[in-house]
Amino acid sequence: MTYCIGLCLKDGLVFLSDTRTNAGVDQIGTFRKMTIFQKDNDRFFTMMSAGNLAITQSVKEILLQGELIDGNNLWTVKNSYEAAVVVGNAIKKVYERDHKALEKAGLEFNCNMIFGGQVKGENPRLFNIYSAGNFIESTPETCYFQIGESKYGKPILDRVLNFNTSLNLATKCALISMDSTLKSNISVGLPLDMLVYEKNSLKATKLVTLDDANPYFAMIHQLWGEKLREAFNSIAEPSWSGAHKSSAISIPARKMGAVPINHPPPKSKALKSSAKAKPTEKRKASTDKKSSKKS
């Protein structure tokens, strides 16, 4: 599995990916999932991938070779949208070649890409490209994409990040998101590849690979855990008696009543059943008496 994050902000883009792949607990590998396409003073693109490694490597190779698909490649397109179309078409090309063999082997055609960058004259743009080759684009309201094991690192992004967040703060936020994922999921692992792209630079000025010896990431790993515990301990415990109004937990809900409790059946039912048996016994006794008189 993997975890990749792409952020599109007013000042630029942030990309972060892990490098772990696995096909079972005894088949762990390290492969880069970030690929950079750069043409100085003209265009700059970054792609991160998740899914079947054989598929994503084939897509990457088609793009790196500059193979023309419908007359275009990443170096000839006029804007980032057309570049995303080229990536989608490369995925479709690999699908046409491999999907029947994959189906026979009982495997799904599985790949997902975060692709973004800038062509000179336009703003930076970010896309989430799916296995079918179609895609969506980020907006100021939804300014980030995740692929792979996204659930563990999502809460910090939702609480902290917005389109106006500075690149430095976004870098910190992305690394905390990754650290949360590393803590909870063994299928995501170091080293990490991180790129912070500054708007209109059209080059990779802030590109780094981080491992457990990186001082900043080690600091985040230690402090984030400590601060979470401090925040947790600073929150009041629930008050069941209602003595503390700010932490009272047993007040009635506004839209629903209390949870119903199913009591055990009343004992009267058992009594009634035994009472019903008594008349039968009396009738039987009277019958026995009548029989004895006749005899």
Salt bridges, closest charged atoms under 4 A:
ASP18 OD1 - LYS33 NZ 2.93
ASP42 OD2 - LYS39 NZ 3.99
ASP42 OD2 - ARG43 NE 2.65
GLU67 OE2 - LYS93 NZ 3.23
ASP98 OD1 - ARG97 NE 2.80
GLU122 OE1 - ARG125 NH1 3.42
GLU137 OE2 - ARG125 NE 2.71
GLU149 OE1 - LYS151 NZ 2.93
ASP158 OD2 - LYS154 NZ 2.74
ASP179 OD1 - HIS221 ND1 2.59
ASP193 OD2 - ARG32 NE 2.85
GLU198 OE2 - LYS206 NZ 3.11
GLU230 OE1 - LYS227 NZ 3.80
